[in-house]
Amino acid sequence: MGHYTFAILTAIPRLGLIIICNVEFVMIADSPALACGLIVASMFPALIFPLILLGVQ
């Protein structure tokens, strides 16, 4: 990781946190498919809540 990578991670703290969490999922998972599944599952509450609100409106 170079200086520019850390500059991006510190410039946008939320984006940096999301990137670090996703990298940890990739490191923990044994396969790329499992890593993608974990990433999507971790984002599921953030994806489903706006859809529920749109359905209610």
Contact map, one row per residue, 1 for C-alpha under 8 A:
111011000000000000000000000000000000000000000000000000000
111111000000000000000000000000000000000000000000000000000
111111100000000000000000000000000000000000000000000000000
011111110000000000000000000000000000000000000000000000000
111111111000000000000000000000000000000000000000000000000
111111111100000000000000000000000000000000000000000000000
001111111110000000000000000000000000000000000000000000000
000111111111000100000000000000000000000000000000000000000
000011111111101110000000000000000000000000000000000000000
000001111111100100000000000000000000000000000000000000000
000000111111100000000000000000000000000000000000000000000
000000011111111100000000000000000000000000000000000000000
000000001111111110000000000000000000000000000000000000000
000000000001111111000000000000000000000000000000000000000
000000001001111111100000000000000000000000000000000000000
000000011101111111110000000000000000000000000000000000000
000000001000111111111000000000000000000000000000000000000
000000000000011111111100000000000000000000000000000000000
000000000000001111111110000000000000000000000000000000000
000000000000000111111111000000000000000000000000000000000
000000000000000011111111100000000000000000000000000000000
000000000000000001111111110000000000001000000000000000000
000000000000000000111111111000000000000000000000000000000
000000000000000000011111111100000000000000000000000000000
000000000000000000001111111110000010011000000000000000000
000000000000000000000111111111010011000000000000000000000
000000000000000000000011111111000000000000000000000000000
000000000000000000000001111111000010000000000000000000000
000000000000000000000000111111110110000000000000000000000
000000000000000000000000011111110110000000000000000000000
000000000000000000000000000011111110000000000000000000000
000000000000000000000000010011111111000000000000000000000
000000000000000000000000000000111111100000000000000000000
000000000000000000000000000011111111110000000000000000000
000000000000000000000000110111111111111000000000000000000
000000000000000000000000010000011111111100000000000000000
000000000000000000000000000000001111111110000000000000000
000000000000000000000000100000000111111111000000000000000
000000000000000000000100100000000011111111100000000000000
000000000000000000000000000000000001111111110000000000000
000000000000000000000000000000000000111111111000000000000
000000000000000000000000000000000000011111111000000000000
000000000000000000000000000000000000001111111110000000000
000000000000000000000000000000000000000111111111000000000
000000000000000000000000000000000000000011111111100000000
000000000000000000000000000000000000000000111111110000000
000000000000000000000000000000000000000000111111111000000
000000000000000000000000000000000000000000011111111100000
000000000000000000000000000000000000000000001111111110000
000000000000000000000000000000000000000000000111111111000
000000000000000000000000000000000000000000000011111111100
000000000000000000000000000000000000000000000001111111110
000000000000000000000000000000000000000000000000111111111
000000000000000000000000000000000000000000000000011111111
000000000000000000000000000000000000000000000000001111111
000000000000000000000000000000000000000000000000000111111
000000000000000000000000000000000000000000000000000011111
